[in-house]
């Protein structure tokens, strides 16, 4: 019994052909058109296909072509009611098994289908035999291939091992060198070529690995390898690169022995650790700077406390009345000395990044114009200083004196660089130029550390000697200087760096030797509507009235300030710690109008002390005071419950006006 697919769009013809085939004992499946037939063949196989030539939109020849592609061993009988030569030729070319004419003669039809089914089975048998033959041939080929692979495996494994070795060696980022028993180089990798150059072969170990001044120590360590239980030696030394630059190299050298135990050479590996050593040095320098900064900040704080006491006593003497011109002059000298000393401590605080002494809106353009006005009167006439103030908003929050110091310091350095550049030339040829420029920059256009929306960028550029790379790496270190002959080493650029950091800004530089240097500073910009407060050059003393609680752990400061406040009309209550202040405060709560509170005091924390003081009297005014600047802690308290800040030392006029304004308000 065979499976036969009958394709005809006439149901009567389908049924006739189906009945003929079923009588002959076959299983019959019918399809009305091309699509039904192909859909069936996509999921099933058949022994024979009988199809009409005309199937509506498609033809039996298209069924034949599709079957030839998908089931080439299945014979196809084509039937037609309109036989002609073209149809017959087309069927033959397409590979039809037979072409029958309608009406179908049962006998001829059965005979044709039997022959077709027989041919189908023959084809399948041939196909099976062909597949079997192919399988045997494949197995034979696989056997031959396995034997060939086994023959070639040893060679391929050797080649692969060699390739792996070369790949691993080429992938190693370190210098690899092999030396013979006489310490002559006999092999090296590509990294070694990039470092030493092409002329490596047959060179001595010490000639390659170490500079001459360290050769003796190097040889001693290498010769000690045989006595070492580790069997290798690790050492660091200076080595010359092919461009004659001295580099800091970490070497690992291992002796090589044959199976017999005979020594036959050395294997040396090396890493260039110059950059790593430089980074380690930078970390050490940073730690050193932080230590020096803490020390400088502590010294400045304590010194400012002492200056505060001295200034308070001097102001008090002035208020009590100086009897002679000499005593008046002495008081003036003392006060001038205090403010000169305060300038020094401000520099120390700037370097130590202990905050600003003030945090007010200031116009940077005004400060630049003030600095350039001063320098134009004092600079050598052959050095031209010019300004290009392009920023349409130059207001920032900060300390005017510190920003003034930054601009002045950078321009003085520029002057010195120009003088040094032209020192070897005849004086009339000197042509120096210092430019100070400003512009506005979006924070998003800068580094990820620039967290503010807008920054005021300040350029200070000169055409001086320029700064070499090794000096640029140390230029912000304290006490580092290139002015060896003059001895003018100090805190200059370290102080500048600290001040800019205090103002949440950034400073960097670009420089080319012989062409000049450009420092550029980014400072957070204030809102355009921010108004710059006018500064009174000679403020007057304001006499007041009220009760002040003075909290400071320094007896010298506390007693001096207390006496000074009493002299200008105030009643004072004193406490040496937060705990003592809270006790005194409870006794005279109703009478206290203002509290002056030192940030650095023993006992209860300052913020806790403020909260407890205000808990009983919410409208109580509190002024913070410190020998440090207006640092992060002070600013945080100012944004909370504190009402003002007094930087020690503070003159009586400024202090009296601030206290009076707070009490009146």
NORWO-V544561 format. One record per run of one state. SS is the DSSP state (hx for helix, st for strand, lp for the rest). FROM is the first residue (numbers start at 1). TO is the last residue. If there is no record, write none. Layout:
BEGIN
SS_FROM_TO + SS_FROM_TO
END
This chain:
BEGIN
lp_1_2 + st_3_7 + lp_8_10 + hx_11_23 + lp_24_26 + st_27_31 + lp_32_33 + hx_34_43 + lp_44_47 + st_48_52 + lp_53_53 + st_54_55 + lp_56_57 + st_58_59 + hx_60_70 + lp_71_74 + st_75_80 + lp_81_84 + hx_85_94 + lp_95_97 + st_98_101 + lp_102_105 + hx_106_171 + lp_172_174 + st_175_180 + lp_181_183 + st_184_188 + lp_189_189 + hx_190_196 + lp_197_203 + st_204_204 + hx_205_209 + lp_210_211 + hx_212_223 + lp_224_224 + hx_225_227 + lp_228_231 + st_232_240 + lp_241_245 + st_246_257 + lp_258_262 + st_263_272 + lp_273_273 + hx_274_320 + lp_321_324 + hx_325_351 + lp_352_355 + st_356_356 + lp_357_359 + st_360_363 + hx_364_378 + lp_379_382 + st_383_389 + lp_390_394 + st_395_398 + lp_399_399 + hx_400_421 + lp_422_426 + hx_427_429 + lp_430_431 + st_432_442 + hx_443_445 + lp_446_453 + st_454_462 + lp_463_468 + hx_469_472 + lp_473_491 + hx_492_502 + lp_503_505 + st_506_512 + lp_513_515 + st_516_524 + lp_525_545 + st_546_551 + lp_552_554 + hx_555_567 + lp_568_569 + st_570_575 + lp_576_577 + hx_578_587 + lp_588_588 + hx_589_591 + lp_592_593 + st_594_598 + lp_599_605 + hx_606_616 + lp_617_620 + st_621_626 + lp_627_629 + st_630_630 + lp_631_631 + hx_632_638 + lp_639_643 + st_644_647 + lp_648_651 + hx_652_664 + lp_665_665
END
